[in-house]
Each structure stands twice: as structure tokens, then as C-alpha cells.
């Protein structure tokens, strides 16, 4: 009752819009991402649904994030419920699931299982990392932070970081201010 019913996210149009905005050809995106031109074409034309890993490669090639591409793929709505039992592509190993659909001021993703510990992230705006289950190690600004269930880590925009699960079946929730939001510094009060 009251749930917002939606079709599965269709990211192809968002990928195409971003690629064209950067004035890139499919060949250039293919070279940057390591994916084939035919596969990228299938993504853009909604004939293939990219895995989380492939979407991250495309996002990197387009100088954006997978979260931003997913957000651009779905029209905004004022109330939306994302159910834990909504079907997702059956893929073995680590999974990521968007907790916020649409183009909003913040994004949230849940990462389940291990993660590519070598992948470094740097977001323009602030983000909060919350360990729902398990444990993670996060490296930020040359320091390692070990977080367990219920712990949070706040990162201001621009901080380079990477993370890895240290316990199987770890669930990490990452909430971030959207890339399209311009962060402003607090003004000193008179």
C-alpha cells in the first residue's frame, strides 16, 4: 500500500546523454572502459543490462559515477519505497543495490559482500559510510579505519578513499550528497 511501483532502472539513455554531453564516440568510451563497442551500443539501446562492474567501468570512462548514471536513469518522485526483497539480477559474489531511485539531492547504496579493495573513490561532495552488518577497513587520507557493525565514517567531499570488507556477508550503506549539488562553505556569522 502506498509503494511507488516502477519498472527496473533503464540506464541506457543516461549513458547516451552523458556520452553525448562529453562529445565522445562509442569507440572512445569502449577504449576507456575496456568494454566492446557492440556491448556499449546494446546498453545505450536498452538491449543489455550492465552488471555493477560494467556500469562502474562505463561511469569511469564517462568521468562520473555509477550512482549518478542510475540517478539520471529514473525520473524523480517525491515518495519511493525500495523493498529489500525486490528482485535483482542473480550474480554471484559482491552485490550493490541502490537505496534511492531517481535524480535527488542524495544517493544511497548498499554494498553486500566483498568489494574491489584496489578501487579508489573520490566524490565531489560529502558522504557517510555506515556498517549495517560485518566489518570493513577504510583507507582515507593515509590512515586506516576499522569499522564494525553500527559504526559510521564521515568523509568530506574530495577525500580519496578505498574500502574492503573484512568479514564475509558484510553490508555497507553509503549515503552521499549527489554530484549535481554544489557544496558551499559556511559563511562566518557577523
C-alpha positions in Angstrom: 0.0 0.0 0.0 1.4 3.4 -1.0 4.5 1.9 -2.6 5.8 3.6 -5.7 5.7 1.0 -8.5 8.4 1.3 -11.1 10.0 -0.6 -13.9 13.6 -1.8 -13.5 16.0 1.1 -14.0 17.0 1.7 -17.6 20.4 3.3 -17.7 21.0 3.3 -21.4 19.5 6.7 -22.1 21.5 8.2 -19.2 24.7 6.6 -20.6 24.0 8.0 -24.1 23.1 11.5 -22.7 26.3 11.6 -20.7 28.5 10.3 -23.6 27.0 12.9 -26.0 27.4 15.7 -23.5 31.1 14.9 -23.3 31.1 14.7 -27.2 32.6 11.2 -27.1 32.1 8.4 -29.5 31.3 4.8 -28.5 34.8 3.8 -29.6 36.4 6.3 -27.2 34.2 5.0 -24.3 35.0 1.4 -25.3 38.7 2.2 -25.2 38.5 3.9 -21.8 36.3 1.3 -20.2 37.7 -1.9 -21.7 34.2 -2.9 -22.9 33.3 -3.5 -26.6 31.5 -1.1 -28.8 28.7 -3.5 -29.6 28.1 -4.1 -25.8 28.1 -0.3 -25.2 25.6 0.1 -28.0 23.4 -2.6 -26.6 23.5 -0.8 -23.2 22.5 2.5 -24.7 19.7 0.9 -26.7 18.4 -1.0 -23.6 19.1 -4.4 -25.2 21.7 -5.3 -22.5 21.7 -4.5 -18.8 25.2 -3.9 -17.4 26.5 -5.6 -14.3 27.6 -3.4 -11.4 31.2 -3.9 -12.5 30.4 -2.9 -16.1 28.4 0.1 -15.1 31.3 1.3 -12.9 33.7 0.9 -15.9 31.3 2.9 -18.1 30.9 5.6 -15.4 34.7 5.9 -15.0 35.0 6.3 -18.8 32.4 9.0 -18.7 34.0 10.7 -15.7 31.0 10.2 -13.5 29.8 7.5 -11.0 27.5 4.5 -11.4 25.2 6.2 -8.8 24.9 9.3 -11.0 24.1 7.2 -14.1 21.5 5.3 -12.1 20.0 8.5 -10.8 19.8 10.0 -14.2 18.1 6.9 -15.5 14.9 7.3 -13.5 12.6 10.3 -13.1 12.4 11.8 -9.6 9.4 11.0 -7.4 8.6 12.5 -4.0 8.0 9.2 -2.2 9.5 5.9 -3.1 9.9 2.7 -1.2 12.8 0.3 -2.1 11.9 -3.1 -0.7 14.6 -5.4 0.5 13.1 -8.3 -1.4 12.9 -6.6 -4.8 14.3 -8.9 -7.4 17.8 -8.1 -8.6 20.0 -9.8 -11.2 21.3 -13.1 -9.8 25.0 -12.6 -9.7 27.5 -14.5 -7.6 29.8 -12.6 -5.3 29.6 -9.0 -4.1 26.4 -7.0 -4.9 25.4 -3.4 -4.8 21.9 -2.1 -4.6 20.6 1.4 -4.9 18.5 2.5 -2.0 17.3 5.7 -3.6 15.9 5.8 -7.1 15.7 8.9 -9.2 17.5 12.2 -9.5 17.7 13.5 -5.9 19.9 15.6 -3.7 21.4 12.5 -2.1 22.1 8.9 -3.1 22.4 5.8 -1.0 23.8 2.4 -2.0 24.1 -0.9 0.0 27.1 -3.0 -0.8 26.9 -6.6 0.2 29.9 -8.9 0.4 33.4 -8.1 -0.5 34.5 -5.2 -2.7 37.3 -4.3 -5.1 39.7 -3.1 -2.4 42.0 -1.6 -5.1 39.4 0.7 -6.4 39.8 4.2 -5.1 36.9 6.6 -4.8 36.8 10.4 -4.7 33.5 12.2 -4.6 32.9 15.9 -5.0 30.5 16.1 -2.1 30.3 14.6 1.4 29.4 11.1 2.2 28.6 8.9 5.1 29.5 5.2 5.3 27.5 3.0 7.8 28.3 -0.7 8.5 24.9 -2.4 8.8 26.5 -5.9 9.3 30.0 -7.3 9.4 33.1 -5.2 9.3 35.1 -3.0 6.9 38.5 -1.4 6.7 38.5 2.1 5.1 41.7 3.8 4.0 41.3 7.6 3.8 44.0 10.3 3.9 46.7 7.8 4.5 45.1 6.3 7.6 43.2 3.0 8.0 39.9 2.9 9.9 38.4 -0.4 11.1 34.6 -0.2 11.4 32.3 -2.8 12.9 28.5 -3.2 12.9 26.8 0.1 13.7 29.9 2.2 13.1 29.9 5.2 10.7 32.6 7.2 8.9 32.0 10.6 7.5 34.1 11.9 4.6 34.1 15.4 3.3 34.0 16.0 -0.4 37.3 15.5 -2.3 38.8 12.9 0.1 40.3 9.9 -1.7 39.4 6.6 -0.1 39.1 2.9 -0.6 37.5 0.2 1.4 37.3 -3.6 1.8 35.1 -5.9 3.8 37.0 -7.8 6.4 34.1 -10.2 7.3 32.0 -12.2 4.8 28.4 -11.0 4.2 29.3 -7.5 5.2 26.6 -4.9 4.4 27.9 -1.3 4.0 25.5 1.6 3.4 27.0 4.6 1.6 24.9 7.8 1.6 26.3 10.7 -0.4 25.3 14.2 -1.5 24.6 14.0 -5.2 27.3 15.1 -7.7 24.9 17.7 -9.2 24.6 19.6 -5.9 27.1 22.4 -5.5 28.6 22.3 -2.0 29.0 25.7 -0.3 31.1 26.6 2.6 29.5 28.1 5.7 29.8 31.8 5.8 31.2 33.3 9.0 28.4 34.9 11.1 28.8 38.7 11.7 
